Amino acid sequence: MDIEMFGKLSDAFGPSGFEEDVIRTIADYCKEFDVENDAMNNLYVRMPGTKQDSRPVIQLDAHLDACGFMVQNIQDNGCLGIIMLGGFHLTSLPAHAVWIRTRSGKMVHGIICAKPVHFMTTAERSSQTLEIEKMYVDVGATSREEVENVFGIHIGDPMMPDVTFEYDAEHEICFGKAFDNRAGCACIIDTMTRLCGEKDQLAVRVTGAFAAQEEVGTRGATVTSQIVRPDLAIVFEGSPSDDFYFSAAQTQGHMRGGVQIRRMDKSYISNPVFIEYAEELAKKFGIPFQETVRRGGSTNAGKISLTAKAVPVLVLGVPSRYVHTHYNFCAKSDLEAAADLAVEVTRGLDAEKIRHICRQDILK
C-alpha cells in the first residue's frame, strides 16, 4: 500500500456534495486507467481497453465523501451557523478547527465554538445537552459584512475538519481525517494497480466506482451501480473500530486484526456464498480477517445489491478508530489485508464460481 497516496486522499477536501478535490487526487494516481466522472461527482476508473468487453463485471466500490459541514447562516456578529453533512455526534465538535472553502476556492480557518463556560448559567454548565443550532464557527470576523465582503464566505459554503495526515513508520499507524472512507478509496487504487497487468487473464472486467454523497444517504451508489451494471461487487469501507469499547472476545473491528468481513448491517445481509469463497482464500493466502455483524450502520452495498437482477456484494472494512470525528487511526496492515483479499478474490473468479456466488446453481 502506498501510504503517501493514502495520506493525500485523507488530506483532500471533500465533504458530501463537494468531492472535486478527492476526484482530482484519485485521478492523479490512476493515469494508466480510463477515468471519467459524472455530474454528481461520482468517479469511474476502468482497466484500459476493457469498457466494452463482454466479461462479467465486478464493481469495486468506495465512497469519496466524508462527514463535514455547510454554512447555514451568518450572524450579525460574524459567527457562522452550521449544518452537518453526515453523522457527527455533537459532543465531538466544540473547540476543534475547520477549513471553510469559499466560492472562489479560498480556504478560511475557523473554530467550532459553543457558549464559553464564563457566560453559562448554572443550569447550562450542568447540562449534557448540545444542539447544532447553538454551535457556531468563528473565523475571526466581527460582523456579517466582514464575513461576506472580506473573508468571502457565504451561506452554503462547505467546511471540513482541519487535520493533517501523519504516518508513524515505527509502529505502522496512520493518523488523519476521513478514513471513512478514504481508506476504501486507497484500497481500490491499490487493487486495480496490482491487477492491471493481468487484466486480460481475469474472468471478470474490473471497474472502480468511487461514489459521492454516501454520508447523506448512499446517494452516489444509486447512480454508479446503474452505470456500471455489475454482476458482483466488493465494497470497501473505513469501518468503525470497536476494540476500545468491548472486550477482546466481543470486538469485531480490532485494529491490527485484519480486514473486516461484514455479514450484516442495517442496509444489507451479505451473500453467504461470496463470504465463504472470500474466507477460503484468506485462509489459503494467510490474509488476516475478522467477521462482524453490525447492529447499526450501512454501506453502499445496500444500494448496489438492489441493482437490476440483484448483485452479490462482499463488504470489506478497514478498522478505523473514531470515524465520524475529526481524528482517526488505522493500521497499515489492515489496509493491506483489505486490498490483498480483494486482489485474490478477483483473481480466483471463474465462470463456475460466479454462477455459484450468484446462486444460479441453486435449483440444479
C-alpha positions as CSV (number, residue, x, y, z in Angstrom):
1,M,0.0,0.0,0.0
2,D,1.3,3.4,-1.0
3,I,1.0,5.3,2.3
4,E,1.8,8.7,0.6
5,M,-1.2,8.1,-1.7
6,F,-3.4,7.3,1.3
7,G,-2.2,10.4,3.1
8,K,-3.1,12.7,0.1
9,L,-6.5,11.1,0.0
10,S,-7.0,11.7,3.7
11,D,-6.0,15.4,3.4
12,A,-8.2,16.1,0.4
13,F,-11.1,18.4,0.9
14,G,-14.3,16.5,0.2
15,P,-17.4,16.7,2.4
16,S,-20.6,15.3,0.9
17,G,-21.5,17.1,-2.3
18,F,-18.1,18.8,-2.7
19,E,-15.8,15.9,-3.7
20,E,-13.9,17.5,-6.5
21,D,-10.5,17.6,-4.8
22,V,-10.8,13.9,-4.0
23,I,-11.6,13.2,-7.6
24,R,-8.6,15.0,-8.8
25,T,-6.3,13.3,-6.2
26,I,-7.5,9.8,-7.3
27,A,-7.2,10.7,-11.0
28,D,-3.5,11.6,-10.4
29,Y,-2.9,8.0,-9.2
30,C,-4.9,6.4,-12.0
31,K,-3.3,7.8,-15.1
32,E,-2.8,4.3,-16.5
33,F,-6.6,3.7,-16.5
34,D,-9.6,5.1,-18.3
35,V,-11.1,7.7,-16.0
36,E,-14.3,9.7,-16.2
37,N,-16.6,11.5,-13.8
38,D,-20.3,12.4,-13.9
39,A,-22.4,15.4,-12.9
40,M,-22.8,14.1,-9.3
41,N,-19.1,13.8,-8.6
42,N,-19.0,10.0,-9.0
43,L,-15.8,8.8,-10.5
44,Y,-15.3,5.7,-12.7
45,V,-12.0,4.0,-13.2
46,R,-11.7,1.2,-15.8
47,M,-8.9,-1.0,-16.9
48,P,-7.6,0.4,-20.2
49,G,-9.4,-1.0,-23.3
50,T,-12.0,-3.0,-21.4
51,K,-15.0,-0.8,-21.3
52,Q,-16.9,-2.7,-24.0
53,D,-15.8,-6.3,-23.5
54,S,-18.4,-9.0,-22.6
55,R,-16.9,-10.5,-19.5
56,P,-19.0,-10.3,-16.2
57,V,-18.3,-7.1,-14.3
58,I,-17.0,-6.8,-10.8
59,Q,-17.5,-3.3,-9.3
60,L,-15.0,-2.1,-6.7
61,D,-16.8,0.5,-4.6
62,A,-15.8,3.1,-2.1
63,H,-17.3,6.4,-1.3
64,L,-15.4,9.7,-1.9
65,D,-17.1,11.9,0.6
66,A,-16.6,12.4,4.3
67,C,-18.6,13.9,7.1
68,G,-18.4,17.7,7.0
69,F,-20.4,20.9,7.4
70,M,-22.1,23.7,5.5
71,V,-22.6,27.3,6.4
72,Q,-26.3,27.6,7.3
73,N,-26.5,31.2,8.3
74,I,-24.2,34.2,9.1
75,Q,-25.0,36.1,12.3
76,D,-24.7,39.8,12.8
77,N,-21.6,39.4,14.9
78,G,-19.7,37.4,12.2
79,C,-20.2,33.9,13.6
80,L,-21.3,31.2,11.2
81,G,-24.2,28.9,11.9
82,I,-23.6,25.4,10.6
83,I,-25.4,22.3,9.5
84,M,-23.8,18.8,9.4
85,L,-23.2,16.9,6.2
86,G,-23.2,13.4,7.7
87,G,-23.4,11.9,11.1
88,F,-21.1,13.6,13.6
89,H,-22.0,13.3,17.3
90,L,-22.3,16.7,18.7
91,T,-20.1,16.0,21.7
92,S,-17.1,15.6,19.4
93,L,-17.4,19.0,17.8
94,P,-16.7,22.0,20.1
95,A,-13.2,23.5,20.2
96,H,-12.0,21.9,17.0
97,A,-10.7,23.6,13.9
98,V,-12.2,23.5,10.4
99,W,-11.5,24.8,6.9
100,I,-14.2,26.7,5.1
101,R,-13.9,26.7,1.3
102,T,-15.3,29.9,-0.3
103,R,-16.9,30.1,-3.7
104,S,-13.6,31.5,-5.1
105,G,-11.7,28.4,-3.8
106,K,-10.1,30.3,-0.9
107,M,-9.6,28.3,2.3
108,V,-10.5,30.0,5.6
109,H,-9.7,28.8,9.0
110,G,-12.4,28.6,11.7
111,I,-13.0,27.2,15.2
112,I,-16.2,25.4,16.2
113,C,-17.5,27.1,19.3
114,A,-20.3,26.8,21.8
115,K,-21.1,29.3,24.6
116,P,-18.0,29.8,26.7
117,V,-18.2,28.5,30.2
118,H,-17.8,32.0,31.6
119,F,-21.1,33.1,30.2
120,M,-23.1,29.9,31.0
121,T,-25.8,29.8,33.7
122,T,-25.5,27.2,36.4
123,A,-28.1,25.1,34.6
124,E,-26.2,25.3,31.3
125,R,-22.9,24.3,33.0
126,S,-24.5,21.1,34.4
127,S,-26.4,20.2,31.2
128,Q,-25.1,17.5,29.0
129,T,-27.3,18.5,26.0
130,L,-25.7,20.1,22.9
131,E,-27.6,21.5,19.9
132,I,-26.2,22.1,16.5
133,E,-28.3,25.3,16.3
134,K,-26.4,26.7,19.3
135,M,-22.9,25.9,17.9
136,Y,-21.1,28.3,15.5
137,V,-17.9,28.7,13.7
138,D,-15.7,31.7,14.5
139,V,-13.3,32.8,11.7
140,G,-12.1,35.9,13.5
141,A,-14.6,38.3,11.9
142,T,-16.7,40.9,13.8
143,S,-19.6,41.4,11.5
144,R,-21.7,39.7,8.8
145,E,-20.5,42.3,6.3
146,E,-16.8,41.4,7.1
147,V,-17.5,37.7,6.7
148,E,-19.1,38.2,3.3
149,N,-17.1,41.0,1.8
150,V,-13.6,40.5,3.4
151,F,-13.4,36.8,4.1
152,G,-15.6,35.9,1.0
153,I,-17.7,33.4,3.0
154,H,-21.4,32.9,2.0
155,I,-24.3,30.7,3.0
156,G,-23.9,27.2,1.5
157,D,-20.1,27.2,1.6
158,P,-18.7,23.7,2.7
159,M,-16.3,23.0,5.5
160,M,-14.2,20.1,6.7
161,P,-12.2,19.2,9.9
162,D,-8.7,20.7,9.9
163,V,-6.5,17.6,10.3
164,T,-3.2,16.8,8.5
165,F,-2.2,13.2,7.8
166,E,0.7,11.7,9.7
167,Y,2.3,8.3,9.4
168,D,4.1,6.6,12.3
169,A,6.5,4.4,10.4
170,E,7.9,2.8,13.5
171,H,4.5,1.4,14.5
172,E,2.9,1.5,11.0
173,I,0.0,3.5,12.2
174,C,-1.8,6.1,10.1
175,F,-3.3,9.3,11.7
176,G,-5.6,11.7,9.9
177,K,-9.2,12.5,9.0
178,A,-11.8,11.0,6.7
179,F,-10.5,7.4,6.9
180,D,-14.2,6.7,6.4
181,N,-13.8,6.3,3.5
182,R,-10.5,7.4,2.0
183,A,-9.2,4.1,3.3
184,G,-11.6,2.4,0.9
185,C,-10.5,4.7,-2.0
186,A,-6.9,3.8,-1.4
187,C,-7.8,0.1,-1.4
188,I,-9.5,0.4,-4.8
189,I,-6.5,2.2,-6.3
190,D,-4.1,-0.4,-4.9
191,T,-6.2,-3.4,-6.0
192,M,-6.6,-2.1,-9.6
193,T,-3.0,-1.2,-9.9
194,R,-1.9,-4.7,-8.9
195,L,-4.4,-6.4,-11.2
196,C,-3.8,-4.1,-14.2
197,G,-1.0,-6.2,-15.7
198,E,-3.2,-9.3,-15.7
199,K,-6.4,-7.7,-16.8
200,D,-6.7,-9.9,-19.9
201,Q,-6.3,-13.1,-18.0
202,L,-9.1,-12.3,-15.4
203,A,-12.5,-13.9,-15.8
204,V,-14.1,-10.5,-14.9
205,R,-13.9,-6.9,-16.1
206,V,-12.9,-4.7,-13.2
207,T,-14.4,-1.3,-12.7
208,G,-13.6,1.0,-9.8
209,A,-16.6,3.2,-8.8
210,F,-15.9,6.0,-6.3
211,A,-19.3,7.2,-5.1
212,A,-20.3,10.6,-3.9
213,Q,-22.7,11.5,-1.1
214,E,-22.6,8.3,0.8
215,E,-22.7,10.0,4.2
216,V,-26.0,11.7,3.4
217,G,-28.0,8.7,2.2
218,T,-25.8,6.4,0.0
219,R,-26.9,8.5,-3.0
220,G,-23.9,8.2,-5.3
221,A,-24.0,4.4,-5.3
222,T,-27.6,4.6,-6.6
223,V,-26.1,6.1,-9.7
224,T,-22.8,4.2,-10.1
225,S,-24.5,0.8,-9.9
226,Q,-26.8,1.8,-12.7
227,I,-23.9,2.9,-14.9
228,V,-21.5,0.0,-14.1
229,R,-24.3,-2.7,-14.0
230,P,-22.1,-5.1,-12.0
231,D,-22.6,-8.9,-11.8
232,L,-20.6,-8.9,-8.5
233,A,-19.3,-6.1,-6.2
234,I,-16.7,-5.5,-3.5
235,V,-17.5,-2.6,-1.2
236,F,-14.6,-1.2,0.8
237,E,-15.3,0.8,4.0
238,G,-13.4,2.6,6.7
239,S,-15.3,0.7,9.4
240,P,-15.5,1.9,13.0
241,S,-13.0,0.1,15.2
242,D,-14.7,-1.2,18.4
243,D,-11.7,-2.6,20.3
244,F,-11.6,0.4,22.6
245,Y,-15.2,-0.3,23.7
246,F,-15.6,-4.1,24.0
247,S,-13.6,-7.0,25.4
248,A,-11.3,-9.0,23.2
249,A,-13.9,-11.7,23.0
250,Q,-16.6,-9.3,21.8
251,T,-14.7,-7.0,19.5
252,Q,-15.4,-7.3,15.8
253,G,-13.4,-4.4,14.5
254,H,-10.0,-4.8,16.1
255,M,-7.2,-2.5,14.8
256,R,-4.4,-4.8,13.5
257,G,-6.9,-7.6,13.4
258,G,-7.0,-7.8,9.6
259,V,-9.7,-7.0,7.1
260,Q,-13.2,-6.9,8.5
261,I,-15.7,-9.0,6.6
262,R,-19.2,-7.7,7.2
263,R,-22.0,-10.2,7.4
264,M,-24.8,-7.8,8.1
265,D,-25.7,-4.2,8.9
266,K,-28.9,-2.1,8.6
267,S,-28.6,-1.9,4.8
268,Y,-27.6,-5.4,3.7
269,I,-27.5,-9.0,4.7
270,S,-24.3,-10.3,3.0
271,N,-24.2,-13.1,0.4
272,P,-23.0,-16.1,2.5
273,V,-21.6,-17.9,-0.6
274,F,-19.5,-14.9,-1.5
275,I,-18.2,-14.7,2.1
276,E,-17.4,-18.4,2.2
277,Y,-15.3,-18.0,-1.0
278,A,-13.5,-15.0,0.3
279,E,-12.7,-16.6,3.7
280,E,-11.4,-19.7,2.0
281,L,-9.0,-17.5,0.0
282,A,-8.0,-15.5,3.1
283,K,-7.0,-18.7,4.9
284,K,-5.2,-20.1,1.8
285,F,-3.1,-16.9,1.4
286,G,-2.6,-16.1,5.1
287,I,-4.6,-12.9,5.0
288,P,-5.9,-12.0,8.5
289,F,-9.6,-11.3,8.7
290,Q,-12.4,-10.8,11.3
291,E,-16.1,-11.1,10.9
292,T,-18.7,-8.6,12.1
293,V,-22.5,-8.4,12.4
294,R,-23.3,-4.7,12.9
295,R,-26.4,-3.7,14.8
296,G,-26.3,-0.3,13.1
297,G,-24.6,1.4,10.2
298,S,-24.8,0.9,6.5
299,T,-22.7,0.9,3.3
300,N,-23.2,1.3,-0.4
301,A,-23.8,-2.4,-0.5
302,G,-27.4,-1.7,0.4
303,K,-27.9,0.2,-2.9
304,I,-25.6,-1.8,-5.2
305,S,-27.2,-5.1,-4.1
306,L,-30.6,-4.0,-5.4
307,T,-29.4,-3.1,-8.9
308,A,-31.0,-4.9,-11.9
309,K,-31.1,-8.6,-11.3
310,A,-29.6,-8.3,-7.7
311,V,-25.9,-8.2,-7.1
312,P,-23.9,-10.3,-4.6
313,V,-21.7,-7.9,-2.6
314,L,-18.7,-8.5,-0.4
315,V,-18.1,-5.8,2.2
316,L,-14.5,-5.4,3.3
317,G,-13.7,-3.0,6.1
318,V,-10.5,-1.3,7.3
319,P,-11.0,-0.9,11.1
320,S,-10.5,2.8,11.9
321,R,-10.7,4.4,15.3
322,Y,-13.1,7.4,15.9
323,V,-14.6,7.6,12.5
324,H,-17.2,10.4,12.2
325,T,-15.0,12.6,14.3
326,H,-12.1,14.9,13.4
327,Y,-9.3,12.4,14.1
328,N,-8.8,8.8,13.0
329,F,-6.2,6.0,13.5
330,C,-5.8,2.9,11.4
331,A,-3.1,0.3,10.8
332,K,-1.2,-0.1,7.6
333,S,-1.5,-3.9,7.9
334,D,-5.3,-3.7,7.9
335,L,-5.3,-1.5,4.7
336,E,-3.1,-4.1,3.1
337,A,-5.2,-7.0,4.2
338,A,-8.3,-5.5,2.6
339,A,-6.6,-4.9,-0.7
340,D,-4.8,-8.3,-0.6
341,L,-8.2,-10.1,-0.2
342,A,-9.8,-8.1,-3.0
343,V,-6.9,-9.0,-5.3
344,E,-7.2,-12.7,-4.5
345,V,-11.0,-12.8,-4.7
346,T,-10.8,-11.1,-8.2
347,R,-8.0,-13.3,-9.4
348,G,-9.7,-16.5,-8.3
349,L,-13.1,-15.9,-10.0
350,D,-14.1,-18.1,-12.9
351,A,-17.4,-18.9,-14.6
352,E,-18.3,-21.7,-12.2
353,K,-17.6,-19.6,-9.1
354,I,-19.5,-16.7,-10.4
355,R,-22.5,-18.9,-11.1
356,H,-22.2,-20.3,-7.6
357,I,-21.9,-16.9,-5.9
358,C,-24.9,-15.6,-7.9
359,R,-26.8,-18.8,-6.9
360,Q,-27.5,-19.7,-10.5
361,D,-27.0,-23.4,-9.5
362,I,-29.4,-23.4,-6.5
363,L,-32.2,-25.2,-8.4
364,K,-29.9,-27.8,-10.0
